[in-house]
Amino acid sequence: MSVLIILHGPDTGQHFALNPNRTILGRNTDCDIPLTGKQVSRQHAHIDRRDARYYLQDLGSSNGTYLNGKRLTPHVSNLLTDRDTFQLGPYLFGLRTTAPSGVTEADSPVVVREMVSATSVNERLFAQDPAAKLQVVLEISQHLARTLEVEPLLDKLLEQLTKLLPQADRFLVILCEGDQLVLRAQRTRKGQDLSSLSFSRTIVQRALKEGVGLLSDDLQSDHRYQASHSITSLDLHSIICVPLINQDGHRLGVIQVDRLCQGFGFRVEDLHLVTAIGMQVAVVLENVALHAEQLREQRLRQELALAQEIQQGYLPDELEGFPSADFEIHGHVFPARQVAGDFYDFVKAPSGQLAFFIGDVSGKGMPAALYMIAVRTLCRHLVKETTSPAQLFPRLNAELAAENPTCMFVTLEHGRYEPATGRVQLSSAGHPPPFLRRADGTVESVALRPGRLLGFDVEPLVFPEVMIELAPGDALFFFTDGFFEARESKERAMFGLERIRAFVSGCTPGKSLADCTEAAKALLDDFTSSKDLQDDLTLLILRRRL
C-alpha cells in the first residue's frame, strides 16, 4: 500500500491512501483526494499506477503542478518516486510506498500515538501554553547559537532536554553521515553506560523518511518489537523521535528521547516541544557546518598562500656566479591558480656555462606544483653530471618514469649558454621552440625539432640539438603554451604565434626584461578581456648585452 503525505501546507502531516489504478486530486468533492483553496483546480492532477510504478500527470490546471520545483507539461505522465515532492497550490506532497502507522494499525510497523510535521512551523506546536513554549525554544536557541562546534553543541542540547523532560531516561542525537546513521551524542538520567546499546533504526528511518516527529508508546506490548534488541534490551516503553531537516529538505539526523520504564510517559505537548526545538537545532547545525566549511576554506587559502610562497622561493630572481656578465636573463611565472605547474630555472654549470630551463607540467594546481618541484630538483642535480641538453633529457626521463604513479608528464626546454662566445646549445622535450629577436629588430622562430615529452618509459629517446650564436643585442624568448593557446572565448581563435612574434619584435634592447614579461601578461589580459588566466603562463628571456 502506498500513501501521499502532505509535507507542507494546510493539514500538514495528513495521509491519503492511493487507489490501485488511478487517484485524482482536485477541488471537486468527488475527487479521490479533495483539496481546498483557489489555487487548486477542480480536477488538478492524477496519479496512475502502472507496472508497480507511480506516474504524476497535470490535468491542465490553471496554476500548474510542480514536480521537484519544475512545472509539468499538462497531460504528460512523469515518474513519481518516494524521493520526489510535488506541489499543487499550497500543498506540498510526498509519496511513501510503505504505509505509515496511523493509516491502518494492521499494516503499521510502529505503534504511533501522534505525529507532527518537522519541516515547517505548525500552529499545533505552540497550541498549549504558547508563551512558555516559545520562551523555552528561544532560550535553547540562544544557548546553542553560542556554540560553533558539533560536540559541545550536542552536549548543550542534551543538557537542556534533560531539564525539559524529567520523565525521560535517555536522550540521543543521531546524525546522518553519508549513508550511515551515527550516534553522535547521548545522555542518561541515571548515569548508566549505554554506549554498547543501539537505537531503533525502524523509528529513526521512518521519522527521516516522512519528515515528521513521532511519539510512540506501548512498545513492549507490541509483538512486532519482540525481535528488536534495541527495544527489548533497554526495556523501552515510549519514544519521541524528531528529524532534523534543513531548509533544503536535507536530512541531518534525529533527536530521540526514550523512556525505559512504565508509568507516566510522554505527552503530545512534549512531542510538539521537541519538534520545535529540532527545527532550531537543524538551523544551528547548518550554521556549525557552514562555520566548519569556512574554517576549512580559510586553512586551505593559508596553505595555498604558503605553497605559493614556497614555490616562488624555488624560482631564481638573481643571476649568481657571473659577476661581470655580458648577458642578462629574466623569468616570470604567472599562475592560473595560486600555484603553478610551469617553472623556469637557471644556474651556473660546472663547465662555466649558464644552464637554463623552462617547463610545463601536465595539469594545474597543487599536484602540478609538487611535480614541478621534483622536476626542477632533478634538473639542478643532473646539470652537474651532464655536458649537454641532449644528454640530460634521457637521464631525467628515467628518473621521472621510475617514480610516477600519477602518470604526469612535463614538456621541457633546456639550453646552455657560453658567455665567452655567445653560443647557445638548445634541445626540447616536447616544448614549443623559442623566438629569436636580433638586435636589428628581425624576429624568427628557432628551427628546433622537439623530442618527446618526459615522464614515461617509451622509446625512442631522441632529442635533437641546435646551436645558436647570439650577437650583442640579440635575445631568445622562451614561453609555455599558456601564452599562444589563450583564447578570447571557447569559440574564438587563440592568441597564436603571430601575436607573440609581434610582442617579441616590440621588446627592443633598451627595454628591460622585467618590463617585457609584464607587457606579455598585459597583452594577454587585453586579448582575453580578463585578468584570470586560462592556463599557467611563463616567460624566460635571455639577452646578450649590447
Salt bridges, closest charged atoms under 4 A:
ASP48 OD1 - ARG22 NE 2.63
ASP48 OD1 - HIS46 ND1 3.30
ASP48 OD2 - ARG50 NH1 3.79
ASP82 OD2 - LYS209 NZ 3.91
GLU114 OE2 - ARG124 NH1 3.10
GLU151 OE2 - ARG184 NH2 2.43
ASP155 OD1 - ARG187 NH2 3.06
GLU159 OE2 - LYS163 NZ 3.90
GLU177 OE2 - ARG184 NH1 2.68
GLU210 OE1 - HIS15 NE2 3.83
GLU210 OE2 - ARG206 NE 3.23
ASP217 OD2 - ARG113 NE 2.46
ASP222 OD2 - ARG224 NH2 2.76
ASP235 OD1 - HIS237 NE2 3.26
ASP258 OD2 - ARG170 NE 3.02
ASP270 OD1 - ARG267 NH2 3.30
GLU293 OE1 - ARG296 NH2 2.60
ASP326 OD2 - ARG544 NE 3.53
GLU328 OE2 - ARG543 NE 2.94
GLU328 OE1 - ARG545 NH1 3.97
ASP345 OD2 - ARG376 NE 3.48
ASP345 OD2 - ARG380 NE 2.70
GLU385 OE2 - HIS381 NE2 3.20
GLU385 OE1 - ARG395 NH2 2.59
GLU418 OE1 - ARG423 NH2 3.23
ASP474 OD2 - ARG438 NH1 2.71
GLU488 OE2 - ARG492 NH1 3.96
GLU498 OE1 - ARG501 NE 3.60
GLU518 OE2 - HIS332 ND1 3.88
ASP525 OD2 - LYS521 NZ 2.89
